[in-house]
Amino acid sequence: MSSSNFVDYVKIYCKTGKGGPGSKHLYRDKLTMKGGPDGGDGGRGGHIILKGSKNHWTLIHLKYARHINAGDGGGGSQSRSFGKEGEDKTIEVPCGTVVYDAETGDYICDITDDGQEVILFAGGRGGQGNWHFRTSTNQTPRFAQPGEPSTERTVILQLKVLADVGLVGFPNAGKSTLLSVVSAAKPEIANYPFTTLVPNLGIVTYRDNRSFVMADIPGIIEGAAEGRGLGLRFLRHIERNSILLFMIPVDTEDIQKEYDILLNELKQYNPELVDKQRILAITKCDMLDEELLAEVKKDLPDNIQTVFISSLSGLGITELKDLIWTEINKESNKVVEISRRSIEITHHDAEIEEEEDDYEEEDEDDDLSKYKGIGWDEL
């Protein structure tokens, strides 16, 4: 998928349907001159619903459809007939989508499974007809309840890639090359920084027809948590990975220092990432002999499982896949904690341009002063 088609951040305006008003009808026919109240209830307004779909990989289908409006409920009628319910609007999103309030940055909900449905905003309730308000002292109430007004809110949808393994490393650490070797994915590979501009997913085959998903995250540099390089745009994709595979080339001047920088950037972005299980892969090891590899092992970070690999020669690839399979199947790593922290609204992605829409709908029935009787706040 080209970088222009990978959209993982959109802001959309949502408006639910308003509830239909209750009926004030009084029963009349040729034999009944003064029948009692028989006004029916109004229909509820349409909901705004989010639905997970495995057929979507990005949010590009919402990039140019940023106004979602549900239908209004119909008014009640005679014979205690209910009004028609407003049309619901269902928004299909890829699994891994998180929703935030666009004004406050507060977490609202997330979609993780295919077919999962969440009512993002409920439509307004329909008003009760005058039949509900009959009493012994007021046998012919000539008022009914108006429907609840619609809800209007702007939300931010962020896609966080769901994968078993996330590749973490500086640019040109060999992440894309490894993904192309162990899976059928074809990421762009070149000898310059930030060749990978969007996350790439690959399904890695394992023994006995088993498999796991690996995600190639664009390169991290020092200061990424503060917005340098590709900045915060892709650090969020690491939050949903079960384990993290750190990748550092063997020809790096100081492996320990580079590992500490990567770990610190993750910590600065989200301290919860430090608690994830980590594996260290030393790449491009086909360049060194056994004597030099022995020297490199003396300077490795402590308390982390390390594998020496070469995507070119295949050195250590089988051992790496065995280690990854063991780790992702541990009970402690199977549950991916979902971060429900708020986001900083002032730090949006730099490339996202917010359009100023003068989108307003005039509601003919917004003036509720013409209704007499009981309102929703008085129930």
TIGUPA-589922 format. One record per residue (C-alpha): x, y, z; residue in one letter; residue number from 1. Coordinates in pm, whole numbers, plus 50000, padded with zeros to 5 digits. Example, Ala and Ser with C-alpha at 12.3 -4.5 7.8 and 13.67 -1.06 7.14 Angstrom:
residues 2
    px    py    pz rest  nr
 51230 49550 50780    A   1
 51367 49894 50714    S   2
This chain:
residues 379
    px    py    pz rest  nr
 50000 50000 50000    M   1
 50141 50338 49901    S   2
 50203 50601 50165    S   3
 49939 50830 50010    S   4
 49671 50565 50074    N   5
 49771 50491 50432    F   6
 49547 50714 50643    V   7
 49558 50645 51017    D   8
 49412 50972 51149    Y   9
 49085 51145 51061    V  10
 48857 51394 51230    K  11
 48484 51357 51163    I  12
 48171 51546 51263    Y  13
 47887 51327 51395    C  14
 47525 51425 51439    K  15
 47266 51186 51577    T  16
 46898 51201 51488    G  17
 46661 51394 51712    K  18
 46368 51217 51870    G  19
 46024 51260 51718    G  20
 45760 51457 51915    P  21
 45474 51279 52085    G  22
 45123 51323 51949    S  23
 44858 51543 52113    K  24
 44572 51371 51933    H  25
 44229 51329 52095    L  26
 44014 51041 51978    Y  27
 43717 51137 51761    R  28
 43481 50948 51530    D  29
 43121 50982 51412    K  30
 42993 50815 51727    L  31
 43236 50970 51975    T  32
 43246 51347 52011    M  33
 43473 51369 52312    K  34
 43707 51072 52313    G  35
 44007 51055 52541    G  36
 44372 51115 52451    P  37
 44528 50857 52221    D  38
 44845 51031 52102    G  39
 45134 50792 52040    G  40
 45503 50831 52121    D  41
 45759 50974 51883    G  42
 46031 50752 51735    G  43
 46388 50769 51857    R  44
 46653 50940 51652    G  45
 46916 50743 51463    G  46
 47236 50628 51635    H  47
 47595 50678 51519    I  48
 47748 50328 51529    I  49
 48107 50212 51485    L  50
 48166 49865 51342    K  51
 48495 49680 51308    G  52
 48567 49542 50961    S  53
 48855 49324 50846    K  54
 48792 49452 50493    N  55
 48939 49792 50583    H  56
 49309 49844 50650    W  57
 49315 50223 50680    T  58
 49077 50515 50738    L  59
 49106 50646 50383    I  60
 48734 50586 50317    H  61
 48657 50847 50585    L  62
 48910 51105 50470    K  63
 48662 51280 50238    Y  64
 48341 51184 50417    A  65
 48380 51377 50739    R  66
 48015 51454 50812    H  67
 47803 51166 50942    I  68
 47435 51246 50999    N  69
 47178 50999 51132    A  70
 46806 51026 51055    G  71
 46549 51200 51275    D  72
 46270 51007 51446    G  73
 45914 51041 51323    G  74
 45635 51197 51526    G  75
 45373 50991 51705    G  76
 45020 50973 51569    S  77
 44666 50878 51668    Q  78
 44557 50543 51809    S  79
 44874 50541 52018    R  80
 45082 50475 51707    S  81
 45457 50506 51752    F  82
 45660 50727 51524    G  83
 45919 50578 51288    K  84
 46271 50534 51426    E  85
 46541 50743 51264    G  86
 46792 50576 51032    E  87
 47110 50465 51207    D  88
 47446 50546 51049    K  89
 47708 50273 51072    T  90
 48074 50368 51024    I  91
 48296 50075 50930    E  92
 48652 50109 51061    V  93
 48955 49878 51063    P  94
 49028 49676 51374    C  95
 49257 49874 51604    G  96
 49073 50206 51568    T  97
 49057 50427 51879    V  98
 48813 50717 51919    V  99
 48885 51041 52108    Y 100
 48685 51356 52172    D 101
 48820 51622 51935    A 102
 48773 51907 52185    E 103
 48906 51755 52507    T 104
 49116 51464 52379    G 105
 48937 51223 52615    D 106
 48925 50854 52524    Y 107
 48578 50739 52412    I 108
 48605 50380 52284    C 109
 48807 50143 52067    D 110
 48733 49873 51809    I 111
 48952 49561 51820    T 112
 48747 49275 51668    D 113
 48589 49214 51330    D 114
 48213 49264 51352    G 115
 48232 49444 51688    Q 116
 47971 49721 51711    E 117
 47972 50017 51949    V 118
 47704 50287 51968    I 119
 47926 50592 51952    L 120
 47642 50839 52012    F 121
 47280 50746 52082    A 122
 46999 50921 51903    G 123
 46751 51136 52094    G 124
 46458 50960 52262    R 125
 46114 51012 52117    G 126
 45867 51223 52313    G 127
 45573 51065 52492    Q 128
 45224 51119 52356    G 129
 44944 51279 52555    N 130
 44804 50935 52637    W 131
 45075 50903 52905    H 132
 44969 51222 53082    F 133
 44600 51150 53142    R 134
 44494 51170 53508    T 135
 44169 51171 53700    S 136
 44180 51549 53717    T 137
 44310 51605 53362    N 138
 44134 51354 53144    Q 139
 44203 51532 52816    T 140
 44564 51656 52823    P 141
 44628 51873 52521    R 142
 45006 51856 52542    F 143
 45273 51601 52460    A 144
 45641 51567 52509    Q 145
 45889 51692 52249    P 146
 46160 51458 52134    G 147
 46512 51485 52268    E 148
 46742 51701 52056    P 149
 47022 51554 51848    S 150
 47382 51521 51969    T 151
 47656 51695 51773    E 152
 48021 51612 51842    R 153
 48347 51602 51653    T 154
 48567 51301 51716    V 155
 48916 51189 51622    I 156
 48970 50839 51487    L 157
 49320 50697 51521    Q 158
 49428 50365 51376    L 159
 49678 50164 51580    K 160
 49809 49862 51392    V 161
 49733 49526 51556    L 162
 50028 49287 51532    A 163
 50199 49020 51741    D 164
 50548 49163 51689    V 165
 50650 49524 51632    G 166
 50992 49604 51482    L 167
 51163 49894 51659    V 168
 51487 50049 51541    G 169
 51666 50342 51384    F 170
 51635 50404 51010    P 171
 51828 50152 50797    N 172
 51847 49897 51079    A 173
 51723 49620 50849    G 174
 51358 49609 50960    K 175
 51205 49611 50612    S 176
 51460 49360 50486    T 177
 51376 49118 50767    L 178
 51003 49153 50699    L 179
 51054 49083 50329    S 180
 51256 48768 50409    V 181
 51026 48609 50669    V 182
 50694 48702 50504    S 183
 50540 48772 50166    A 184
 50529 49147 50234    A 185
 50713 49367 49983    K 186
 50812 49686 50167    P 187
 51025 49942 49990    E 188
 51395 49884 50064    I 189
 51665 50140 49990    A 190
 51991 50267 50138    N 191
 51866 50598 50276    Y 192
 51691 50702 50601    P 193
 51312 50687 50630    F 194
 51265 50460 50330    T 195
 50966 50319 50517    T 196
 50706 50594 50555    L 197
 50408 50384 50666    V 198
 50375 50068 50878    P 199
 50391 49743 50681    N 200
 50229 49421 50799    L 201
 50350 49072 50711    G 202
 50225 48726 50807    I 203
 50521 48514 50913    V 204
 50478 48140 50853    T 205
 50591 47904 51126    Y 206
 50602 47529 51179    R 207
 50290 47313 51138    D 208
 50105 47578 50935    N 209
 50110 47824 51222    R 210
 50177 48193 51175    S 211
 50202 48531 51346    F 212
 50179 48894 51234    V 213
 50485 49120 51221    M 214
 50468 49499 51181    A 215
 50748 49708 51035    D 216
 50725 50048 51206    I 217
 50897 50349 51038    P 218
 51236 50430 51187    G 219
 51267 50608 51520    I 220
 51532 50871 51588    I 221
 51640 51047 51905    E 222
 51376 51307 51992    G 223
 51093 51124 51811    A 224
 50873 51151 52122    A 225
 50908 51530 52091    E 226
 50810 51532 51724    G 227
 51144 51493 51545    R 228
 51170 51283 51231    G 229
 50837 51115 51167    L 230
 50763 51206 51528    G 231
 50454 51086 51708    L 232
 50271 50976 51395    R 233
 50379 50612 51407    F 234
 50488 50563 51768    L 235
 50123 50493 51855    R 236
 50125 50181 51635    H 237
 50368 50017 51879    I 238
 50109 50034 52161    E 239
 49907 49742 52020    R 240
 50195 49497 51963    N 241
 50224 49196 52195    S 242
 50605 49204 52201    I 243
 50870 49441 52064    L 244
 51168 49332 51854    L 245
 51449 49586 51882    F 246
 51682 49580 51581    M 247
 52035 49726 51593    I 248
 52302 49674 51322    P 249
 52617 49497 51434    V 250
 52837 49776 51292    D 251
 52684 50033 51532    T 252
 52949 50217 51732    E 253
 52773 50168 52065    D 254
 52496 49906 52074    I 255
 52413 49975 52440    Q 256
 52374 50349 52376    K 257
 52150 50297 52072    E 258
 51933 50052 52265    Y 259
 51898 50299 52552    D 260
 51795 50577 52310    I 261
 51524 50360 52155    L 262
 51395 50250 52494    L 263
 51392 50607 52622    N 264
 51191 50732 52322    E 265
 50925 50469 52388    L 266
 50923 50559 52756    K 267
 50886 50931 52680    Q 268
 50594 50863 52448    Y 269
 50413 50614 52671    N 270
 50566 50468 52991    P 271
 50346 50157 52951    E 272
 50552 50048 52649    L 273
 50850 49973 52874    V 274
 50651 49691 53036    D 275
 50615 49501 52707    K 276
 50830 49196 52646    Q 277
 51138 49286 52440    R 278
 51378 49090 52219    I 279
 51700 49232 52073    L 280
 51812 49131 51724    A 281
 52164 49227 51615    I 282
 52138 49258 51235    T 283
 52381 49237 50942    K 284
 52594 48979 51122    C 285
 52712 48824 50794    D 286
 52975 49100 50784    M 287
 53163 48966 51088    L 288
 53348 48644 51170    D 289
 53313 48448 51495    E 290
 53599 48630 51666    E 291
 53445 48973 51608    L 292
 53101 48846 51709    L 293
 53251 48731 52039    A 294
 53380 49084 52097    E 295
 53036 49231 52021    V 296
 52869 49002 52276    K 297
 53070 49165 52555    K 298
 52892 49500 52503    D 299
 52532 49379 52478    L 300
 52256 49518 52705    P 301
 52172 49313 53011    D 302
 51839 49145 53093    N 303
 51720 49106 52734    I 304
 51719 48802 52507    Q 305
 51950 48861 52211    T 306
 51973 48693 51870    V 307
 52237 48751 51601    F 308
 52079 48747 51256    I 309
 52146 48822 50891    S 310
 51853 48864 50656    S 311
 52090 48827 50360    L 312
 52244 48491 50453    S 313
 51959 48361 50674    G 314
 52180 48343 50983    L 315
 51974 48317 51303    G 316
 51636 48363 51130    I 317
 51501 48024 51242    T 318
 51624 48085 51596    E 319
 51459 48428 51596    L 320
 51123 48288 51480    K 321
 51139 48017 51750    D 322
 51205 48279 52018    L 323
 50926 48506 51894    I 324
 50677 48219 51883    W 325
 50765 48120 52239    T 326
 50723 48475 52370    E 327
 50394 48563 52197    I 328
 50234 48245 52331    N 329
 50314 48319 52693    K 330
 50005 48411 52894    E 331
 50166 48735 53013    S 332
 50215 48850 52652    N 333
 49883 48737 52502    K 334
 49683 49018 52660    V 335
 49765 49345 52489    V 336
 49684 49629 52723    E 337
 49478 49898 52553    I 338
 49598 50245 52640    S 339
 49298 50456 52739    R 340
 49486 50773 52816    R 341
 49376 51105 52669    S 342
 49561 51264 52380    I 343
 49703 51614 52349    E 344
 49484 51802 52107    I 345
 49754 52064 52052    T 346
 49993 51803 51908    H 347
 49817 51682 51595    H 348
 50005 51524 51307    D 349
 50176 51793 51107    A 350
 50053 51669 50771    E 351
 49684 51676 50866    I 352
 49509 51989 50750    E 353
 49183 52061 50925    E 354
 48919 52206 50697    E 355
 48706 52490 50830    E 356
 48353 52385 50747    D 357
 48062 52619 50786    D 358
 47843 52315 50808    Y 359
 47518 52396 50983    E 360
 47176 52246 50949    E 361
 46870 52450 51030    E 362
 46623 52257 51237    D 363
 46263 52360 51188    E 364
 46157 52220 51524    D 365
 46446 52350 51734    D 366
 46217 52600 51905    D 367
 46054 52387 52171    L 368
 45873 52676 52334    S 369
 45559 52597 52135    K 370
 45528 52269 52324    Y 371
 45336 52286 52647    K 372
 45366 52031 52919    G 373
 45643 51808 53041    I 374
 45999 51822 52905    G 375
 46274 51562 52939    W 376
 46443 51750 53220    D 377
 46129 51723 53432    E 378
 46104 51341 53426    L 379
